[in-house]
């Protein structure tokens, strides 16, 4: 397994061209909508990131057995100029700075940032699994990804991502709330003109 990880990392490092990655965003504490928008802002402020697409916001039911509020979820697609483990560290740092506390496993969280896909990379080690190991089982991850790209293929199963939706059942509730306004993400360093790919 270590050899597989090392080989994948070497291949990416040798290529050194930005990789299209899908990042899942979720929150169910406080103002979840505001937390989600703030997380996107913090992600796209990094010079290694180019924003490619933003899904709608979705109201979703929790999938764990822990009693908690519904989530607001969305997904962004970015071009990441770096290694997958660097992206993981970057996202975890944002979570920490936004106040996430990992006290209850699968419990409520102010922000949750997950790497869902990283190009067509398949990676499994104790720190990081790509694709996200629960991607094909979670409507709240699949549906926003498909909104961005309906033709996405799951790299492990080599099947269209949409083919997993009928297998999940109706217990997981996902309700579309609408788009994030582009002006909500704009700043002096990231003007709206950079995001004509998705608006």
C-alpha positions as CSV (number, residue, x, y, z in Angstrom):
1,X,0.0,0.0,0.0
2,X,2.9,2.4,0.8
3,X,4.4,1.7,-2.6
4,X,1.1,2.5,-4.3
5,X,0.9,5.8,-2.4
6,X,4.5,6.7,-3.2
7,X,4.0,5.8,-6.9
8,X,0.9,8.0,-7.2
9,X,2.6,10.9,-5.4
10,X,5.6,10.7,-7.7
11,X,3.4,10.7,-10.8
12,X,1.5,13.8,-9.7
13,X,4.7,15.6,-8.6
14,X,6.3,14.8,-12.0
15,X,3.3,16.1,-13.9
16,X,2.9,19.3,-11.8
17,X,0.0,20.6,-13.7
18,X,-3.1,21.6,-11.7
19,X,-5.5,18.7,-11.0
20,X,-9.3,19.1,-11.1
21,X,-10.5,18.2,-7.6
22,X,-14.0,18.1,-6.1
23,X,-14.3,19.3,-2.5
24,X,-17.5,18.6,-0.5
25,X,-18.6,21.3,2.0
26,X,-21.0,20.7,4.8
27,X,-22.2,22.5,8.0
28,X,-25.0,22.0,10.5
29,X,-24.0,24.3,13.3
30,X,-24.9,28.0,13.6
31,X,-25.4,29.8,10.3
32,X,-24.6,26.9,8.0
33,X,-25.1,28.8,4.8
34,X,-22.7,31.5,5.9
35,X,-20.1,29.0,7.1
36,X,-20.3,27.2,3.7
37,X,-19.8,30.5,1.8
38,X,-16.9,31.5,4.1
39,X,-15.2,28.2,3.6
40,X,-15.3,28.6,-0.2
41,X,-13.9,32.1,0.2
42,X,-11.0,30.8,2.2
43,X,-10.3,28.0,-0.2
44,X,-10.2,30.2,-3.3
45,X,-8.0,32.8,-1.6
46,X,-5.0,30.4,-1.8
47,X,-2.8,30.9,-4.8
48,X,-2.7,27.2,-5.5
49,X,-6.5,27.2,-6.2
50,X,-8.5,28.2,-9.3
51,X,-12.3,28.0,-8.8
52,X,-13.9,26.1,-11.7
53,X,-17.5,25.4,-10.5
54,X,-19.8,25.7,-7.5
55,X,-22.9,23.6,-7.0
56,X,-26.2,24.7,-5.5
57,X,-26.7,24.6,-1.8
58,X,-28.7,21.5,-0.5
59,X,-30.5,20.8,2.7
60,X,-29.6,17.2,3.6
61,X,-30.4,14.8,6.4
62,X,-27.6,13.4,8.6
63,X,-26.4,9.9,7.7
64,X,-24.9,9.0,11.1
65,X,-26.8,7.7,14.2
66,X,-25.9,10.8,16.1
67,X,-28.9,13.1,16.8
68,X,-28.2,16.4,15.1
69,X,-29.6,19.1,12.8
70,X,-29.9,18.8,9.1
71,X,-26.9,19.9,7.1
72,X,-26.3,22.4,4.3
73,X,-24.0,20.8,1.7
74,X,-22.5,21.9,-1.6
75,X,-19.5,20.9,-3.7
76,X,-17.0,23.0,-5.5
77,X,-14.7,22.0,-8.3
78,X,-11.2,23.5,-8.3
79,X,-7.9,23.2,-10.1
80,X,-5.4,22.4,-7.4
81,X,-1.7,23.1,-8.1
82,X,-0.2,20.7,-5.6
83,X,-0.3,17.2,-4.2
84,X,-3.5,15.6,-2.7
85,X,-2.0,15.4,0.8
86,X,-1.2,19.1,0.5
87,X,-4.8,19.8,-0.3
88,X,-5.9,17.7,2.7
89,X,-3.6,19.7,5.0
90,X,-4.9,22.9,3.5
91,X,-8.6,22.0,4.0
92,X,-8.0,20.7,7.6
93,X,-6.3,24.0,8.4
94,X,-9.3,25.9,7.2
95,X,-11.6,23.7,9.3
96,X,-9.5,24.3,12.4
97,X,-9.4,28.1,11.8
98,X,-13.1,28.2,11.4
99,X,-13.6,26.5,14.8
100,X,-14.2,22.9,14.0
101,X,-13.8,20.6,17.0
102,X,-13.5,16.8,16.5
103,X,-15.1,15.7,19.8
104,X,-18.0,13.5,18.6
105,X,-17.3,11.1,15.7
106,X,-19.8,11.9,12.9
107,X,-21.4,14.5,15.2
108,X,-22.4,18.1,14.5
109,X,-19.8,20.3,12.9
110,X,-19.4,24.0,12.1
111,X,-17.6,23.1,8.8
112,X,-16.6,19.9,7.1
113,X,-14.4,19.9,4.0
114,X,-13.8,16.6,2.2
115,X,-11.8,15.7,-0.9
116,X,-14.3,13.7,-2.9
117,X,-12.4,13.3,-6.2
118,X,-8.9,14.2,-7.3
119,X,-8.7,13.8,-11.0
120,X,-8.9,10.0,-11.6
121,X,-6.5,9.3,-8.8
122,X,-7.1,6.2,-6.6
123,X,-5.3,6.5,-3.3
124,X,-5.6,4.7,0.0
125,X,-3.5,5.2,3.1
126,X,-4.2,5.9,6.8
127,X,-4.4,9.7,6.2
128,X,-6.3,10.0,2.9
129,X,-8.5,7.9,0.7
130,X,-9.4,9.1,-2.8
131,X,-12.1,8.9,-4.0
132,X,-13.7,9.6,-0.7
133,X,-14.6,6.1,0.6
134,X,-18.3,7.1,1.2
135,X,-18.8,9.1,-2.0
136,X,-20.9,6.4,-3.7
137,X,-23.1,5.9,-0.7
138,X,-24.0,9.5,0.0
139,X,-26.6,11.4,-2.0
140,X,-25.5,14.7,-0.5
141,X,-22.1,14.2,-2.1
142,X,-23.2,12.6,-5.4
143,X,-25.9,15.1,-6.3
144,X,-23.9,18.3,-6.1
145,X,-21.0,16.6,-8.0
146,X,-23.4,15.6,-10.8
147,X,-24.8,19.1,-10.9
148,X,-21.3,20.3,-11.8
149,X,-20.6,17.4,-14.2
150,X,-23.4,14.9,-15.0
151,X,-20.9,12.6,-16.7
152,X,-18.5,12.0,-13.8
153,X,-17.1,8.4,-13.5
154,X,-16.2,6.8,-10.2
155,X,-12.5,5.9,-10.6
156,X,-12.6,2.8,-8.4
157,X,-15.8,1.2,-9.8
158,X,-15.4,2.6,-13.3
159,X,-19.1,3.4,-13.4
160,X,-21.0,6.6,-13.9
161,X,-21.5,8.4,-10.5
162,X,-25.2,8.7,-11.3
163,X,-25.6,5.0,-11.4
164,X,-25.2,4.8,-7.6
165,X,-28.2,7.0,-6.8
166,X,-30.9,4.4,-7.2
167,X,-29.0,2.0,-4.9
168,X,-29.0,4.4,-1.9
169,X,-32.8,4.5,-1.3
170,X,-35.1,7.2,0.1
171,X,-33.8,7.5,3.6
172,X,-31.3,10.1,2.7
173,X,-33.2,13.4,2.1
174,X,-31.7,16.0,-0.2
175,X,-33.5,19.3,-1.0
176,X,-32.1,21.9,-3.4
177,X,-32.0,25.4,-1.9
178,X,-30.5,27.4,-4.7
179,X,-27.2,28.8,-6.0
180,X,-24.6,30.8,-4.1
181,X,-24.6,34.3,-5.6
182,X,-21.3,35.0,-7.3
183,X,-21.0,38.3,-5.6
184,X,-20.9,36.6,-2.2
185,X,-17.6,35.0,-3.2
186,X,-16.0,38.0,-4.9
187,X,-13.1,40.0,-3.4
188,X,-10.4,42.4,-4.6
189,X,-8.1,39.4,-5.3
190,X,-10.8,37.3,-6.8
191,X,-13.1,39.4,-9.1
192,X,-16.2,37.9,-10.6
193,X,-14.6,37.9,-14.0
194,X,-12.5,34.8,-13.0
195,X,-15.6,32.7,-12.6
196,X,-17.3,32.9,-16.0
197,X,-16.9,29.1,-16.3
198,X,-19.8,28.5,-13.9
199,X,-22.1,31.5,-14.1
